[in-house]
């Protein structure tokens, strides 16, 4: 019910139709329960409902392919501990295999509110990362969010390489690049900030995100199947642990 409510909020924000996917054979009683839930949440009672027997991840991916769905919304967690939110089996398979954007909720709510703060985790300064940052800014403006924070983790090796090369290769140091992105993408209605973290593993970012209390994390991903890993090494921890509500943008 809570994930459905969150999906409804997203559909309204994006002016997009809602489609429900249920990994089981069709049954009139089940359809009536879904329609009742849509009525209770004041969503489109005539929204399409797709029944697909099979394992949940397989059923979702099959419907996504057949219906050409470009954003999947689902719950994220399997086990929640004191220190970590472990990614659930279905969410993990979608992160590895879904060819479309994903919106995964760690704490879905039946009375959802738009995010106040959005954190954009970029593993590099590629055109894809820049595009993802702009998409997050567009969403923030649509949702009337207050702030967007850009996050980049610089490993010890990358920092040493940057110092050794200096500006001879024509690229700006990481901190200057982050500052320039904020200047060039300034939005009057948003507070923009950045954090440059230094650490040897991607979990540095995971721990920072979890402690920040952000409402939504946005990160780039390659479309599977790809010659490259689905997530950059600095972000591949997301397959195992999801520290906050997550929007994965795939290109």
C-alpha positions as a Markdown table, in Angstrom:
| # | Residue | x | y | z |
|---|---|---|---|---|
| 1 | Unk | 0.0 | 0.0 | 0.0 |
| 2 | Unk | 2.8 | 2.4 | 0.9 |
| 3 | Unk | 4.8 | 1.7 | -2.2 |
| 4 | Unk | 1.6 | 2.2 | -4.3 |
| 5 | Unk | 1.1 | 5.6 | -2.6 |
| 6 | Unk | 4.7 | 6.6 | -3.4 |
| 7 | Unk | 4.2 | 5.5 | -7.0 |
| 8 | Unk | 1.1 | 7.6 | -7.2 |
| 9 | Unk | 3.0 | 10.7 | -6.0 |
| 10 | Unk | 5.7 | 10.2 | -8.6 |
| 11 | Unk | 3.1 | 9.7 | -11.4 |
| 12 | Unk | 1.4 | 13.0 | -10.5 |
| 13 | Unk | 4.8 | 14.8 | -10.4 |
| 14 | Unk | 5.8 | 13.5 | -13.8 |
| 15 | Unk | 2.3 | 13.6 | -15.3 |
| 16 | Unk | 2.8 | 9.9 | -16.2 |
| 17 | Unk | 0.2 | 7.0 | -16.2 |
| 18 | Unk | 0.3 | 4.5 | -13.4 |
| 19 | Unk | 0.7 | 0.7 | -14.1 |
| 20 | Unk | 0.6 | -1.9 | -11.4 |
| 21 | Unk | 2.5 | -5.2 | -11.8 |
| 22 | Unk | 1.6 | -8.2 | -9.7 |
| 23 | Unk | 3.7 | -11.4 | -9.9 |
| 24 | Unk | 0.9 | -13.9 | -9.8 |
| 25 | Unk | -1.9 | -15.3 | -12.0 |
| 26 | Unk | -5.0 | -13.2 | -12.5 |
| 27 | Unk | -7.7 | -13.4 | -10.0 |
| 28 | Unk | -10.8 | -11.3 | -9.8 |
| 29 | Unk | -10.6 | -11.0 | -6.1 |
| 30 | Unk | -7.0 | -9.6 | -6.3 |
| 31 | Unk | -7.9 | -7.1 | -8.9 |
| 32 | Unk | -10.8 | -5.8 | -6.8 |
| 33 | Unk | -8.4 | -5.4 | -3.9 |
| 34 | Unk | -6.0 | -3.4 | -6.0 |
| 35 | Unk | -8.9 | -1.2 | -7.3 |
| 36 | Unk | -10.0 | -0.6 | -3.7 |
| 37 | Unk | -6.5 | 0.4 | -2.7 |
| 38 | Unk | -6.4 | 2.8 | -5.6 |
| 39 | Unk | -9.7 | 4.4 | -4.5 |
| 40 | Unk | -8.5 | 4.6 | -0.9 |
| 41 | Unk | -5.3 | 6.4 | -2.0 |
| 42 | Unk | -7.3 | 8.6 | -4.4 |
| 43 | Unk | -5.3 | 7.4 | -7.4 |
| 44 | Unk | -6.6 | 6.5 | -10.9 |
| 45 | Unk | -9.0 | 3.6 | -10.2 |
| 46 | Unk | -8.8 | 2.6 | -13.9 |
| 47 | Unk | -5.0 | 2.3 | -13.8 |
| 48 | Unk | -3.7 | -0.7 | -15.7 |
| 49 | Unk | -3.0 | -3.8 | -13.7 |
| 50 | Unk | -0.7 | -6.4 | -15.1 |
| 51 | Unk | -0.8 | -9.9 | -13.7 |
| 52 | Unk | 2.3 | -12.1 | -14.5 |
| 53 | Unk | 2.9 | -15.5 | -12.9 |
| 54 | Unk | 6.5 | -16.2 | -11.8 |
| 55 | Unk | 9.3 | -15.1 | -9.6 |
| 56 | Unk | 8.7 | -11.4 | -8.7 |
| 57 | Unk | 11.8 | -10.0 | -10.4 |
| 58 | Unk | 11.3 | -12.1 | -13.5 |
| 59 | Unk | 7.6 | -11.1 | -13.7 |
| 60 | Unk | 8.4 | -7.4 | -13.3 |
| 61 | Unk | 11.1 | -7.5 | -16.0 |
| 62 | Unk | 8.9 | -9.4 | -18.4 |
| 63 | Unk | 6.1 | -6.8 | -18.0 |
| 64 | Unk | 8.5 | -3.9 | -18.2 |
| 65 | Unk | 9.8 | -5.2 | -21.5 |
| 66 | Unk | 6.4 | -5.9 | -23.0 |
| 67 | Unk | 4.9 | -2.6 | -21.9 |
| 68 | Unk | 8.0 | -0.5 | -22.5 |
| 69 | Unk | 7.9 | 0.9 | -19.0 |
| 70 | Unk | 10.6 | 3.5 | -18.4 |
| 71 | Unk | 10.4 | 3.8 | -14.6 |
| 72 | Unk | 9.9 | 1.0 | -12.1 |
| 73 | Unk | 8.9 | 1.8 | -8.5 |
| 74 | Unk | 9.4 | -0.8 | -5.8 |
| 75 | Unk | 10.3 | -1.4 | -2.2 |
| 76 | Unk | 14.1 | -1.7 | -1.6 |
| 77 | Unk | 14.7 | -3.7 | 1.6 |
| 78 | Unk | 15.0 | -7.3 | 2.7 |
| 79 | Unk | 16.5 | -6.8 | 6.1 |
| 80 | Unk | 16.9 | -3.6 | 8.1 |
| 81 | Unk | 19.5 | -3.7 | 10.9 |
| 82 | Unk | 20.8 | -1.1 | 13.3 |
| 83 | Unk | 23.6 | -0.2 | 10.9 |
| 84 | Unk | 22.6 | -1.2 | 7.4 |
| 85 | Unk | 19.6 | -1.4 | 5.1 |
| 86 | Unk | 20.3 | -4.5 | 3.1 |
| 87 | Unk | 19.0 | -4.6 | -0.4 |
| 88 | Unk | 16.1 | -7.0 | -0.9 |
| 89 | Unk | 16.3 | -9.9 | -3.5 |
| 90 | Unk | 13.9 | -8.3 | -5.9 |
| 91 | Unk | 15.5 | -4.9 | -5.7 |
| 92 | Unk | 18.9 | -6.4 | -6.2 |
| 93 | Unk | 17.8 | -8.2 | -9.4 |
| 94 | Unk | 16.3 | -5.0 | -10.7 |
| 95 | Unk | 19.4 | -3.1 | -10.0 |
| 96 | Unk | 21.4 | -5.6 | -11.9 |
| 97 | Unk | 19.1 | -6.3 | -14.8 |
| 98 | Unk | 16.4 | -3.7 | -15.4 |
| 99 | Unk | 17.0 | -1.6 | -18.5 |
| 100 | Unk | 15.1 | 1.4 | -17.3 |
| 101 | Unk | 15.2 | 3.9 | -14.4 |
| 102 | Unk | 14.5 | 2.6 | -10.9 |
| 103 | Unk | 12.9 | 4.3 | -7.9 |
| 104 | Unk | 13.4 | 2.1 | -4.8 |
| 105 | Unk | 12.0 | 3.1 | -1.4 |
| 106 | Unk | 13.6 | 2.1 | 1.9 |
| 107 | Unk | 10.8 | 3.6 | 4.0 |
| 108 | Unk | 7.7 | 4.1 | 1.8 |
| 109 | Unk | 4.8 | 6.0 | 3.4 |
| 110 | Unk | 1.1 | 5.9 | 2.8 |
| 111 | Unk | 0.9 | 9.7 | 3.0 |
| 112 | Unk | 4.1 | 10.5 | 1.1 |
| 113 | Unk | 5.6 | 13.9 | 0.8 |
| 114 | Unk | 7.9 | 15.3 | -1.9 |
| 115 | Unk | 11.6 | 15.2 | -0.9 |
| 116 | Unk | 13.0 | 18.3 | 0.8 |
| 117 | Unk | 16.6 | 17.3 | 0.2 |
| 118 | Unk | 18.1 | 15.4 | -2.7 |
| 119 | Unk | 21.7 | 14.0 | -2.8 |
| 120 | Unk | 23.3 | 13.3 | -6.2 |
| 121 | Unk | 26.2 | 10.8 | -6.0 |
| 122 | Unk | 28.5 | 11.0 | -9.0 |
| 123 | Unk | 31.4 | 8.6 | -9.4 |
| 124 | Unk | 33.1 | 10.8 | -12.0 |
| 125 | Unk | 32.7 | 14.0 | -14.0 |
| 126 | Unk | 31.5 | 12.4 | -17.3 |
| 127 | Unk | 28.6 | 13.7 | -19.5 |
| 128 | Unk | 26.4 | 11.0 | -17.9 |
| 129 | Unk | 27.0 | 12.2 | -14.4 |
| 130 | Unk | 26.4 | 15.8 | -15.5 |
| 131 | Unk | 23.1 | 14.8 | -17.1 |
| 132 | Unk | 22.0 | 12.9 | -14.0 |
| 133 | Unk | 22.8 | 16.1 | -11.9 |
| 134 | Unk | 20.6 | 18.1 | -14.2 |
| 135 | Unk | 17.8 | 15.6 | -14.0 |
| 136 | Unk | 17.9 | 15.7 | -10.2 |
| 137 | Unk | 17.7 | 19.5 | -10.3 |
| 138 | Unk | 14.7 | 19.3 | -12.7 |
| 139 | Unk | 13.0 | 16.9 | -10.3 |
| 140 | Unk | 13.8 | 19.1 | -7.3 |
| 141 | Unk | 12.2 | 22.1 | -9.0 |
| 142 | Unk | 9.1 | 20.1 | -9.9 |
| 143 | Unk | 8.8 | 18.7 | -6.4 |
| 144 | Unk | 9.5 | 22.1 | -4.7 |
| 145 | Unk | 12.5 | 20.6 | -2.9 |
| 146 | Unk | 14.7 | 23.0 | -0.9 |
| 147 | Unk | 18.2 | 21.7 | -1.5 |
| 148 | Unk | 20.3 | 19.5 | -3.8 |
| 149 | Unk | 23.7 | 18.3 | -2.7 |
| 150 | Unk | 26.4 | 16.9 | -5.1 |
| 151 | Unk | 28.5 | 14.1 | -3.7 |
| 152 | Unk | 31.8 | 12.7 | -5.0 |
| 153 | Unk | 34.2 | 10.3 | -3.5 |
| 154 | Unk | 37.8 | 10.7 | -4.4 |
| 155 | Unk | 40.0 | 7.7 | -3.6 |
| 156 | Unk | 43.6 | 8.1 | -2.3 |
| 157 | Unk | 44.8 | 6.9 | -5.7 |
| 158 | Unk | 42.7 | 9.4 | -7.7 |
| 159 | Unk | 43.9 | 12.2 | -5.4 |
| 160 | Unk | 47.5 | 11.3 | -5.8 |
| 161 | Unk | 47.0 | 11.0 | -9.6 |
| 162 | Unk | 45.4 | 14.5 | -9.6 |
| 163 | Unk | 48.3 | 16.0 | -7.7 |
| 164 | Unk | 50.8 | 14.3 | -10.0 |
| 165 | Unk | 49.2 | 15.4 | -13.2 |
| 166 | Unk | 48.2 | 18.9 | -12.0 |
| 167 | Unk | 46.3 | 20.7 | -14.8 |
| 168 | Unk | 48.6 | 19.4 | -17.6 |
| 169 | Unk | 45.9 | 17.1 | -18.9 |
| 170 | Unk | 43.4 | 20.0 | -19.2 |
| 171 | Unk | 41.0 | 18.9 | -16.5 |
| 172 | Unk | 40.2 | 20.8 | -13.3 |
| 173 | Unk | 40.8 | 19.3 | -9.8 |
| 174 | Unk | 37.8 | 17.5 | -8.4 |
| 175 | Unk | 36.8 | 20.3 | -6.0 |
| 176 | Unk | 37.0 | 23.0 | -8.6 |
| 177 | Unk | 34.9 | 20.8 | -11.0 |
| 178 | Unk | 32.2 | 20.5 | -8.3 |
| 179 | Unk | 32.2 | 24.2 | -7.7 |
| 180 | Unk | 31.9 | 24.9 | -11.4 |
| 181 | Unk | 29.0 | 22.6 | -11.8 |
| 182 | Unk | 27.1 | 24.4 | -9.0 |
| 183 | Unk | 27.8 | 27.8 | -10.6 |
| 184 | Unk | 26.8 | 26.7 | -14.1 |
| 185 | Unk | 23.6 | 24.9 | -12.9 |
| 186 | Unk | 22.4 | 27.5 | -10.4 |
| 187 | Unk | 18.7 | 27.4 | -9.8 |
| 188 | Unk | 17.1 | 30.4 | -7.9 |
| 189 | Unk | 14.7 | 28.2 | -6.0 |
| 190 | Unk | 17.2 | 25.7 | -4.8 |
| 191 | Unk | 20.0 | 25.6 | -2.3 |
| 192 | Unk | 23.0 | 23.9 | -4.0 |
| 193 | Unk | 26.0 | 22.4 | -2.2 |
| 194 | Unk | 28.6 | 19.8 | -2.6 |
| 195 | Unk | 30.7 | 17.3 | -0.5 |
| 196 | Unk | 34.0 | 15.9 | -1.7 |
| 197 | Unk | 34.7 | 12.8 | 0.4 |
| 198 | Unk | 38.1 | 11.1 | 0.5 |
| 199 | Unk | 38.3 | 7.4 | 1.1 |
| 200 | Unk | 39.5 | 4.1 | -0.3 |
| 201 | Unk | 36.1 | 2.4 | -0.7 |
| 202 | Unk | 32.7 | 3.4 | -2.0 |
| 203 | Unk | 31.3 | 2.6 | 1.5 |
| 204 | Unk | 32.6 | 6.0 | 2.5 |
| 205 | Unk | 29.7 | 7.4 | 0.4 |
| 206 | Unk | 27.3 | 4.9 | 1.8 |
| 207 | Unk | 28.1 | 5.9 | 5.4 |
| 208 | Unk | 27.9 | 9.6 | 4.6 |
| 209 | Unk | 24.5 | 9.2 | 2.9 |
| 210 | Unk | 23.1 | 7.2 | 5.8 |
| 211 | Unk | 24.2 | 9.8 | 8.3 |
| 212 | Unk | 23.0 | 12.7 | 6.2 |
| 213 | Unk | 19.3 | 11.9 | 6.6 |
| 214 | Unk | 18.7 | 12.8 | 3.0 |
| 215 | Unk | 15.2 | 12.1 | 1.5 |
| 216 | Unk | 16.4 | 10.8 | -1.9 |
| 217 | Unk | 19.7 | 9.7 | -3.4 |
| 218 | Unk | 20.2 | 9.9 | -7.2 |
| 219 | Unk | 22.9 | 8.1 | -9.1 |
| 220 | Unk | 23.9 | 7.2 | -12.6 |
| 221 | Unk | 24.0 | 3.7 | -14.0 |
| 222 | Unk | 24.9 | 2.0 | -17.3 |
| 223 | Unk | 22.0 | 0.1 | -19.0 |
| 224 | Unk | 22.4 | -3.7 | -18.8 |
| 225 | Unk | 23.6 | -5.6 | -20.7 |
| 226 | Unk | 26.6 | -3.4 | -21.1 |
| 227 | Unk | 30.3 | -3.8 | -21.8 |
| 228 | Unk | 30.8 | -1.8 | -18.6 |
| 229 | Unk | 29.7 | -2.7 | -15.1 |
| 230 | Unk | 26.2 | -1.6 | -14.3 |
| 231 | Unk | 27.5 | 0.7 | -11.6 |
| 232 | Unk | 30.9 | 2.4 | -11.3 |
| 233 | Unk | 33.2 | 0.8 | -8.7 |
| 234 | Unk | 32.6 | 3.8 | -6.4 |
| 235 | Unk | 28.9 | 3.1 | -6.4 |
| 236 | Unk | 28.6 | -0.7 | -6.7 |
| 237 | Unk | 27.9 | -1.1 | -3.0 |
| 238 | Unk | 24.3 | -0.1 | -3.8 |
| 239 | Unk | 23.7 | -3.7 | -5.0 |
| 240 | Unk | 24.1 | -4.8 | -1.3 |
| 241 | Unk | 23.1 | -1.8 | 0.8 |
| 242 | Unk | 20.6 | 1.0 | 0.1 |
| 243 | Unk | 21.0 | 3.8 | 2.7 |
| 244 | Unk | 18.0 | 5.9 | 1.6 |
| 245 | Unk | 15.3 | 6.2 | -1.0 |
| 246 | Unk | 17.0 | 5.7 | -4.4 |
| 247 | Unk | 16.5 | 6.9 | -7.9 |
| 248 | Unk | 18.8 | 5.2 | -10.4 |
| 249 | Unk | 19.0 | 6.9 | -13.8 |
| 250 | Unk | 20.1 | 4.6 | -16.6 |
| 251 | Unk | 21.4 | 5.6 | -20.0 |
